[in-house]
Amino acid sequence: MADSAALLVDEVLPREPIRQWVISFPFQLRYLFARYPKAMNKMLAIVYRTIATHLVKKAGLTHKTAKTGGITLIQHFGSALNLNVHFHILLLDGVYTTNRYGKQRFLG
């Protein structure tokens, strides 16, 4: 796990502010997600889109003019090996925008 974290920090993630979001669910949804992974993937897409939209609107831009990104780790069990499906999302704490000359800048 430490090697994966070092790879992400050294070679994948940009040197911009990153915020961790931890999303957990009620027991009924945990069982649903464990049984039907496609439902879990749809929920992850909804959560990501919601947070990304918040960041884009906070910057005063639209999805056409601003982009953000992140990495999600899906954890299925708690510390007592109990079923506890939840998401750990590392998401840029801002957005990238491109000017008319093609130069990108980060708005945090």
N, C-alpha and C positions, 0 to 999 in steps of 0.2 A: 504494500500500500504506500509506503514512503517513497518508493521508486516512482510510482505513478504520480504522486503529488509533486515530486521534484521535476519530472518531465513536464507536467502542466505549467508549473511556475517558470521553468527555465526556457521552454521552447514553444509553448502553445498560447498561453494567456498573454495579452498585451500588458504593458506597464501602465495601466489605467486603474482607477478605483473599482473594486469589485465588492459586491455585497452578497452575503449568503442568505438564502431564503430556505427555511425548513417548513415544508407543508405536510401536515399529518391529517388523518381522516378518521371519521367515526368507525367503530368496529364493523358495522354492516358493509361499508365501502371497502374496508380492508379485505374482508372475505370475498367480496365481488372481484376486486382487483387480483387477488391470489388465484381465483378460479378462471377469470377472463382477462388475460393480459392486454387484449385489444382495448378493453374499457379503460384500463389504467393508462394506456398510451393516449387515448382521447382526452382523458382528464389532464394529463401532463401538457398536451397541446393547448388546452383551455387556460391552464394556470400560466404557462409561458406567455401566451398571447395577451393575457390580462396584464401581467407585469410589464411586458414590452410596450403595450399601449400606454400604460401609465408613464413610463419613462419618456416616450416620444412626446406625449402631450405636455409633460412637465418642461420639456425643452422648447415647447412652442412650435413643434414641427409636425409633419405627417409621416405616415409609413413609407410614402414614396420618396421623401427627402432625408429620412433618418433611418439608421439601422443599429440594432444592438445585438448582443450575442451572449451565449452562456453555455454552461456544461451542467448536466443533471446526473446525479448518482441516485439510483433507486435502491433504497434499503428495504429489505423484506422482513427483517426480524429485529426485535429489540434485544437488550442486553441479557435478558433471561430466555432467549431463544423463543420468545412468544411472537406470534404473527403481528407485525406492526409495519405495514406498508406505508412508507413515507418518502418524500422527495427531498434531497439536498441539492439546491440549485445555486450554482455560482454564476451570477449575472453581472455584466458590466453595470456600474452605477452611473449610467449616462448613455449617450448615443453618439454614433459617428455620423457625420454629414459630409457631403462632397460639394465643393464649390464648382463654379462653371469651368474652372481650369483643370478639374480633376484632382485637386488636392484635398485630402481628407483631414478633418480635424475632429477632436473629441470634445463634446459638450457634457460636462458633468453636473 
